[in-house]
Amino acid sequence: MVEMAILCFKKNHNGMSNQSNSYIKTLILPILATLLWLIPTSNANAQHSPSLKQPKTGLPKGVLSHGHQIFLNGRTLPGVWFQRQEKTGKISTYLSDGAVRQLIGVNLLNSNNPAKQPVQWFSSPQQPEILTSLLLGGYRYLEMTNFATKAGWQIQANDSTLAIVTPIGQVKNIRQTQTTVGETILVELEHPTPWQIRQELPTKKPKPKKLPLNKRDTLPSKPKSPPNRQWRITLDGIANPSIVQRYTPAPEPSPTLTLPNLLKQFLPLPFPIPAATPKPEPMIKQVDVVNNKTIITLSVPFGSAPLVSSLSNNSLQIEIRPDAFVEKDIAWAEGINWRQEFVNLGTDKFGVVSVEVNPRTSGLKLRPFVSASNSLVGTAPLIKTAQQQLALTAINGGFFNRNNRLPLGAIRRDGKWLSSPILNRGAIAWNYSGQFYVGRLRLEETLITQDNQKFPILYLNSGYVQAGISRYTPVWGQTYTPLTDNEIILTVQKNQITNQLPGGKAGETPIPIPRDGYLLTLRANAVNIAAKLPEETTVRITSTTTPVNFRYYPHILGAGPLLVQNRQIVLDAERENFSKAFIAQKAIRSAICSTSTGNLIIAAVHNRVGGAGPTLAEHAQLMQQMGCVNALNLDGGSSTGLYLGGQLLDRSPNTAARVHNGIGIFLRNRE
């Protein structure tokens, strides 16, 4: 019904005078808003939302309505909001700044006052609109009532969904020009309209079968350049059919005729097969109109990205540039600053997105977290876990096994070990007072029997498998399933061995972990120790850390390698048992560091302008340049993600891999 009403409005709107247009807008938009209010929240487009389960919001009493979905012009999208009645009696609408930025396309400008956020949307940056902001739960909300009224929006709350209808306009033209930095696309609009941008994941092509040597062409193959990246820009406006036709892809050409291999054998080698010069892929790959939305699909060369900005003449400017990165410095909340900046290293410059936190700010607390709620087994998108746990800001943490989704490094929270360190790798520790300590960490646990026999326990709740004894506690989950063949499992309850049993084949038989004890797994040649640990043996465990300073900190997260210590670069990845390939790789990376002021920085470092990401050595230098006194490399590549108030700051959420653990900053009374 809504789609028909919008289409009807569009058809009438196209051929009417300005006066009639105004009348139709005044008449139709409230009707559309009413229709949206009647729509059930289970919409056909609900798959766009990662979760339809209502999350906690941490909102104070007195809020009239709130939710986690926004029904924007016919699409259900994830976005946190609430409405409340002000002292004046007016009902105000608040949207999270992530929803305002990602769903509407509003540009958040630099600010030094956490309570006031200047924004720009189809207006001059020199004359920004100032929105009031509130920090509640894990989100910062912007008061949008006056903004929405000026833009001609109709807003209606319906249970946990906020329906927003914006004026339906036209995409009047799309022009493409060449500039000194690259291609620029100008989308001319009838009036301001919400827009969203999303990077699409590349489609995997099946690998071609290898031909026998006598059937392969003898010409050397040219090295292939990286494939173009596909981006999609969606506008809540309708493009003229002539624009759609202009950017409709041509049909695929017929395959070229090639000589059969038999004929090639009779010709002198090398056989000069003329290679057809491939045509460069057009920047605008396609323009579609779907459900009253215009979708512009871009094919962007590797090393560049679209930089989208709205202009005061009702145009959307899309610049394809190698440095498509907007520098920002926003006082996001008391004690939390969001920065985007270029950091120079020699002739290269890297785009770095960071959040600096003053951990001594009243009400803030820094804690490690894991993705699963009742187990150490599991991974999830960082954005999902951070939203569920109401983190204000968060970054991906340490390493893990992608296949079995198990931790591979130190995690200690509130004085309790969740998982032990491995391979003497770097770790960062902190206390409740906001003091930090970094170093290469070992945890040494020893099993001691009643007759003083001592057996080293190599790992605690770890997916890292070696010959010897490992220990698994209820933190691991309700059960433990053997990770290697022929383990011997000892059940310990109330400091006494109560059972011995064979583990059998790896991955087959889950074994219950006692709530009042733990399991010991004996692997490889350690199974011989089982005879020295019969049932009813009384045992105890001692533990210590190296360096000993780590034991005094309730929170620890391990990753590695260690980058900076006491302002000096101390990178030694081989010492921390990282492979040569990992050391030499150029990749997107993340880090955590402490500064001379005692603040904490969590940072995501992406590709250098026109090239690939930093090596580990470059990563260390970048952290040092950013003022880090101590810095630790975190898991990187596709795991890299920096979260703030419901949004990923550094990438499209669909391009980020699932992660096992992370570090988050929470409101102390809203964890």
NORNORMO-V218061 format. One line per field, one symbol per residue. psi: psi as a letter, one per 20 degrees, with the letter a starting at -180 (. if undefined). Layout:
BEGIN
psi: ???
END
This chain:
BEGIN
psi: ggggggggggghhhkrrhghggggghggghgghgghhipqinqhjiihphpjporqikqrqipgqrajqpnoljpoqppqrqqqprhiiqpqppqqhgggghhhjppprqqjohipopqpolrphimqppqpqpopcjqpqpojghghghikqppppncjpopppqpoaqohqoqpqprhiaqppoopqhrpqqqqqppqqqppqqpqqpqqhijqqippqqppqqqqqpqpppqmrpqphhgghhkpqqqpqqqqpqqqhghhhiqqqqomopppoppppqgohqpqoplkqpoopqopqpirqpopqqrikkqppopoqhlnpppqnpnhrojpppqpqppqociqppoppqpppoiippiqppqqrrhqhkrjoqrrpghgghghjlqgqrqqcarrohgjlqqlrpoppljppgqqrqklrqqpqqaijkqqpqappqpoqppprhkkqpppogqplqjoprpbpqqprihhahrpppirqkqpppppplkppiqpqqhbqpjgoppppqhkcrqppoqciihiihhimrqjppqrpqqrqoqhhhijphpppqerrpgppliqpkpmhhhjkqqhghgiqprpqqrprqrhijrpppqpoaqqojbraqrhghgghghghjjpgpqpprqbciippoqoljqphirphiiprqrhrapqpqphjk.
END
